[in-house]
Amino acid sequence: MDEKAAWEDILQRMIALEASDLHAGPYQHVQMRLEGVLVPEEMVPTPSFLESFVQSIISKEAWESLCKHDVDFAWSYQERRFRGNVYRMQEGLGIALRLLPQHIPTPEELGMPEALQTIAAVRDGLALICGATGAGKTTTLAALIEVINQTRSAHIITLEDPIEYLFTPVRAFFSQREAGRDFSAFPDAVRSALREDPDILLIGEIRDRATMEAALMAATTGVLVLGTLHTRGAAQTALRVEGMFPPDVRDTVRAQFADVLIGIFSQRLLPRKGGGRVAIFEALSATTAVRNILRQGNYGQLASVMMSGAAQGMQTAEMAETALRARGLIG
């Protein structure tokens, strides 16, 4: 079997098995991630094959930029959508592909806590979805956006790198924009979006001070801002937001963050009994007590507030894990 046929066979089996990820690099066995575990394939691709494949699926501009940095992309194959990253490594190109779910799951299918589900009805403020790479943050945001699409007349602007889920308008009007193709920088795109009459603004990832500054500003203008951060837990997220700014403005930033925050929701995936994976969610809602803690920067107190805040829909990751274990969903 030649390389192209072997590669297509792997992609088809990836889809059939609903594998989450695929990794390929020169002179190494391709590996597929099944239920969180990497499984090697027989195929060992050559550098020339990988270069040819990458050139066939990314733009000319993206290909030319590979000499400077890695490239994120989205790609469709056999009616399934993939998110990918291509990067330079020893002896050639490396590829990481993630298979996106065939349909946008509902909040109930994700096991989303009530406090997070209610975000879909909120009209303004900032909600942050946090977790490590591969924790399902984008899928959680897509589920919330789809609820809004089904229930509200709203202009939804998404700023993504790359666009992962494609939405079909039902009640909402969508403006899905991709970094590198439709805009050059997230902070400028956020500011531009505010001139486009948005109701909901989704920021695919808040990576730096300028983007966070723009997100905080947007959240004060009557827009619901949804964003993601690569952090673990509410306390680390609040500390990360503050740490993006120089010390002389942090008091002001803490106050602004406390004023606009709706909630911080952190998630990770665990193996599900019987196969597959299940999400556990930490949920912090911006109650009066939480806002006071954020203003003062006493982030170590957030865990105790979550533990005592079940009536407000709050929970720690440990509480969520215990509940899933009691239901027999995890070991």
C-alpha positions as CSV (number, residue, x, y, z in Angstrom):
1,M,0.0,0.0,0.0
2,D,1.5,3.4,-1.0
3,E,1.7,6.3,1.5
4,K,-1.4,8.1,0.2
5,A,-3.6,5.0,0.5
6,A,-2.2,4.1,3.9
7,W,-2.8,7.7,5.2
8,E,-6.3,7.7,3.9
9,D,-7.0,4.4,5.5
10,I,-5.8,5.8,8.9
11,L,-8.0,8.9,8.5
12,Q,-11.0,6.7,7.7
13,R,-10.4,4.5,10.7
14,M,-9.8,7.5,12.9
15,I,-13.3,8.7,11.9
16,A,-14.9,5.2,12.3
17,L,-13.3,4.8,15.8
18,E,-14.0,8.4,16.8
19,A,-10.3,8.8,17.9
20,S,-9.7,12.2,19.4
21,D,-6.2,12.9,17.9
22,L,-3.6,11.8,15.4
23,H,0.1,12.5,15.4
24,A,2.5,12.2,12.4
25,G,6.1,13.0,11.9
26,P,9.0,11.8,9.6
27,Y,10.3,8.3,10.0
28,Q,8.0,7.6,13.0
29,H,4.9,5.4,13.3
30,V,1.7,7.5,13.1
31,Q,-0.1,7.4,16.4
32,M,-3.8,7.7,17.1
33,R,-5.2,8.7,20.5
34,L,-8.1,6.4,21.5
35,E,-9.9,7.2,24.8
36,G,-6.8,9.1,25.9
37,V,-4.2,6.5,25.0
38,L,-1.8,6.8,22.0
39,V,-1.9,3.7,19.8
40,P,0.8,3.3,17.1
41,E,-0.1,2.6,13.5
42,E,1.9,0.7,10.9
43,M,2.5,3.7,8.6
44,V,5.9,5.4,8.9
45,P,5.6,8.5,6.7
46,T,8.4,10.1,4.7
47,P,9.1,13.9,4.9
48,S,8.1,14.3,1.3
49,F,4.7,12.8,1.8
50,L,4.0,14.9,4.9
51,E,5.0,18.1,3.1
52,S,2.8,17.2,0.1
53,F,-0.2,16.5,2.4
54,V,0.3,19.8,4.3
55,Q,0.6,21.8,1.1
56,S,-2.7,20.3,-0.1
57,I,-4.7,21.4,2.9
58,I,-3.3,24.8,4.0
59,S,-3.2,28.1,2.2
60,K,-0.1,29.4,0.3
61,E,0.3,32.1,2.9
62,A,0.2,29.6,5.7
63,W,2.7,27.4,4.0
64,E,5.1,30.3,3.5
65,S,4.8,31.3,7.2
66,L,5.9,27.8,8.3
67,C,9.5,28.8,8.0
68,K,8.8,31.2,11.0
69,H,6.3,29.5,13.2
70,D,3.8,26.7,13.5
71,V,0.4,26.9,11.7
72,D,-3.1,26.2,13.0
73,F,-5.7,25.2,10.5
74,A,-9.1,23.6,10.1
75,W,-9.8,21.0,7.5
76,S,-12.8,19.0,6.3
77,Y,-12.5,15.4,5.1
78,Q,-15.4,13.0,4.3
79,E,-17.9,15.3,5.9
80,R,-16.0,15.5,9.2
81,R,-14.1,18.5,10.4
82,F,-10.6,18.5,11.9
83,R,-8.6,21.0,13.8
84,G,-4.9,20.8,13.1
85,N,-1.4,22.2,13.8
86,V,1.6,21.7,11.6
87,Y,5.1,22.5,12.9
88,R,8.7,22.0,11.9
89,M,10.7,19.3,13.7
90,Q,13.8,17.2,13.1
91,E,13.9,15.9,9.6
92,G,10.7,17.6,8.4
93,L,7.1,18.5,9.4
94,G,5.1,17.3,12.3
95,I,1.3,17.2,12.2
96,A,-1.3,17.0,15.0
97,L,-4.9,16.5,13.9
98,R,-8.0,16.6,16.2
99,L,-11.3,15.1,15.1
100,L,-14.1,17.4,16.0
101,P,-17.5,15.9,17.1
102,Q,-19.9,15.2,14.2
103,H,-22.6,17.3,15.8
104,I,-22.5,20.1,18.4
105,P,-23.3,18.4,21.7
106,T,-26.0,19.7,24.0
107,P,-25.1,21.0,27.5
108,E,-26.8,17.9,28.9
109,E,-24.7,15.6,26.8
110,L,-21.6,17.3,28.1
111,G,-22.8,17.1,31.7
112,M,-22.5,20.9,31.9
113,P,-23.4,22.3,35.4
114,E,-26.5,24.5,35.7
115,A,-24.4,27.5,36.5
116,L,-22.6,27.2,33.2
117,Q,-25.8,26.5,31.2
118,T,-27.4,29.7,32.4
119,I,-24.7,31.7,30.7
120,A,-26.7,31.3,27.5
121,A,-29.4,33.6,28.8
122,V,-27.1,36.3,30.1
123,R,-27.0,39.6,28.2
124,D,-23.6,41.1,29.1
125,G,-20.4,40.4,31.0
126,L,-17.5,38.1,30.8
127,A,-17.5,34.3,31.1
128,L,-14.2,32.3,31.0
129,I,-13.9,28.6,30.1
130,C,-10.6,27.3,31.2
131,G,-8.6,24.1,31.0
132,A,-5.6,22.4,29.5
133,T,-5.2,21.8,25.8
134,G,-7.6,19.1,24.7
135,A,-9.9,19.5,27.7
136,G,-12.9,20.3,25.5
137,K,-13.1,24.1,26.0
138,T,-14.0,24.8,22.4
139,T,-16.8,22.1,22.4
140,T,-18.3,23.6,25.6
141,L,-18.3,27.1,24.0
142,A,-19.9,25.6,20.9
143,A,-22.6,24.0,22.9
144,L,-23.4,27.3,24.6
145,I,-23.4,29.2,21.3
146,E,-25.8,26.6,19.8
147,V,-28.2,27.1,22.7
148,I,-28.2,30.8,22.0
149,N,-28.7,30.1,18.3
150,Q,-31.7,28.0,19.0
151,T,-33.3,30.3,21.6
152,R,-32.4,34.0,20.9
153,S,-32.3,36.5,18.2
154,A,-28.7,37.7,18.5
155,H,-25.7,38.8,16.4
156,I,-22.9,36.3,17.3
157,I,-19.4,37.2,16.3
158,T,-16.7,34.5,16.8
159,L,-13.0,35.3,16.6
160,E,-11.1,32.0,16.2
161,D,-7.8,30.5,15.3
162,P,-8.9,28.5,13.4
163,I,-12.7,28.2,13.0
164,E,-13.6,24.8,14.4
165,Y,-17.4,24.4,14.5
166,L,-19.5,25.8,11.7
167,F,-22.8,27.0,12.9
168,T,-26.1,27.0,10.9
169,P,-28.1,30.1,11.7
170,V,-31.5,29.4,13.3
171,R,-32.5,32.5,15.3
172,A,-29.1,34.1,15.4
173,F,-27.0,35.9,12.8
174,F,-23.4,34.7,12.7
175,S,-20.2,36.4,11.7
176,Q,-17.5,33.7,12.1
177,R,-14.0,35.2,11.5
178,E,-10.7,33.4,11.4
179,A,-7.3,34.7,12.4
180,G,-4.9,35.2,9.5
181,R,-7.7,35.1,7.0
182,D,-10.3,37.6,8.3
183,F,-8.2,39.6,10.8
184,S,-4.6,39.9,11.8
185,A,-4.6,40.3,15.6
186,F,-7.2,39.4,18.3
187,P,-7.1,42.8,20.1
188,D,-7.8,44.8,16.9
189,A,-10.5,42.2,15.9
190,V,-12.3,42.7,19.3
191,R,-12.3,46.4,18.9
192,S,-13.6,46.2,15.4
193,A,-16.3,43.7,16.5
194,L,-17.7,46.4,18.8
195,R,-18.4,48.5,15.8
196,E,-20.4,45.7,14.2
197,D,-23.4,45.7,16.7
198,P,-22.6,42.4,18.4
199,D,-24.8,40.7,21.1
200,I,-22.3,37.9,21.8
201,L,-18.6,37.9,21.2
202,L,-16.6,34.7,21.3
203,I,-12.9,35.0,21.6
204,G,-11.3,31.6,20.8
205,E,-8.3,32.1,23.1
206,I,-7.3,35.1,25.3
207,R,-3.5,34.8,25.1
208,D,-2.1,38.2,26.1
209,R,-2.6,41.5,27.9
210,A,-3.9,43.3,24.8
211,T,-6.6,40.7,24.1
212,M,-7.7,40.6,27.8
213,E,-7.8,44.4,27.9
214,A,-10.0,44.4,24.8
215,A,-12.2,41.6,26.3
216,L,-12.7,43.5,29.6
217,M,-13.6,46.6,27.6
218,A,-16.1,44.8,25.4
219,A,-17.8,43.2,28.5
220,T,-18.5,46.7,29.9
221,T,-20.4,47.8,26.7
222,G,-23.5,45.5,27.0
223,V,-22.0,42.6,25.1
224,L,-21.7,39.0,26.4
225,V,-18.1,38.0,26.0
226,L,-17.1,34.3,26.1
227,G,-13.4,33.4,26.1
228,T,-11.0,30.6,26.9
229,L,-7.8,30.5,28.9
230,H,-5.2,27.7,29.3
231,T,-5.4,27.7,33.1
232,R,-6.4,25.1,35.7
233,G,-9.0,26.3,38.2
234,A,-10.6,29.5,39.2
235,A,-7.8,30.8,41.4
236,Q,-5.1,30.2,38.8
237,T,-7.3,31.9,36.2
238,A,-7.8,35.0,38.3
239,L,-4.1,35.1,39.0
240,R,-3.3,34.8,35.3
241,V,-5.6,37.6,34.4
242,E,-4.0,39.9,37.0
243,G,-0.5,38.8,36.0
244,M,-1.1,39.9,32.4
245,F,-0.8,43.5,33.5
246,P,2.0,45.5,35.1
247,P,1.9,46.0,38.9
248,D,0.9,49.7,38.8
249,V,-2.5,49.0,37.2
250,R,-3.4,45.7,38.8
251,D,-5.7,47.3,41.4
252,T,-7.7,48.8,38.6
253,V,-7.7,45.5,36.6
254,R,-8.9,43.5,39.6
255,A,-11.8,45.9,40.1
256,Q,-12.7,45.9,36.4
257,F,-12.5,42.1,36.2
258,A,-14.7,41.7,39.3
259,D,-17.3,44.1,37.9
260,V,-17.7,42.3,34.6
261,L,-17.2,38.7,35.5
262,I,-20.1,36.3,35.2
263,G,-18.2,33.1,36.1
264,I,-15.1,31.0,35.7
265,F,-15.6,27.5,34.6
266,S,-12.7,25.0,34.5
267,Q,-12.8,21.6,32.9
268,R,-10.9,18.4,32.3
269,L,-11.6,15.0,30.8
270,L,-11.5,11.7,32.7
271,P,-11.9,8.1,31.3
272,R,-15.5,7.0,31.5
273,K,-16.4,3.6,32.7
274,G,-17.3,1.4,29.7
275,G,-15.3,3.6,27.3
276,G,-15.0,7.2,26.2
277,R,-14.3,10.2,28.3
278,V,-16.4,12.4,30.6
279,A,-15.9,16.1,31.5
280,I,-15.7,17.3,35.1
281,F,-16.4,21.0,35.6
282,E,-15.3,23.4,38.3
283,A,-17.8,26.2,38.5
284,L,-17.3,29.7,40.1
285,S,-20.2,32.2,39.9
286,A,-19.6,35.9,40.4
287,T,-21.5,36.4,43.6
288,T,-21.0,39.4,45.8
289,A,-18.6,37.5,48.0
290,V,-16.6,36.3,44.9
291,R,-16.4,39.8,43.5
292,N,-15.0,41.1,46.8
293,I,-12.4,38.4,46.8
294,L,-11.4,39.3,43.3
295,R,-11.1,43.0,44.1
296,Q,-8.8,42.2,47.0
297,G,-6.8,39.6,45.1
298,N,-7.4,37.0,47.9
299,Y,-7.7,34.2,45.3
300,G,-6.8,31.5,47.9
301,Q,-10.3,32.0,49.3
302,L,-12.1,31.0,46.1
303,A,-12.0,27.3,46.8
304,S,-13.8,27.6,50.1
305,V,-16.4,29.8,48.5
306,M,-17.0,27.2,45.8
307,M,-17.3,24.4,48.4
308,S,-20.0,26.4,50.3
309,G,-21.7,27.8,47.3
310,A,-23.7,24.8,46.0
311,A,-26.9,26.7,46.4
312,Q,-25.5,29.2,43.8
313,G,-24.5,26.3,41.5
314,M,-20.8,26.4,42.4
315,Q,-18.6,23.3,42.8
316,T,-14.9,22.5,43.0
317,A,-13.4,19.9,40.6
318,E,-13.2,17.5,43.5
319,M,-16.9,17.9,44.2
320,A,-17.7,17.2,40.5
321,E,-15.4,14.2,40.5
322,T,-17.0,12.8,43.6
323,A,-20.5,13.2,42.1
324,L,-19.5,11.4,38.9
325,R,-18.0,8.6,40.9
326,A,-21.2,8.3,42.9
327,R,-23.2,8.0,39.6
328,G,-20.8,5.2,38.5
329,L,-19.6,7.1,35.5
330,I,-15.9,7.0,36.5
331,G,-13.8,4.6,38.5
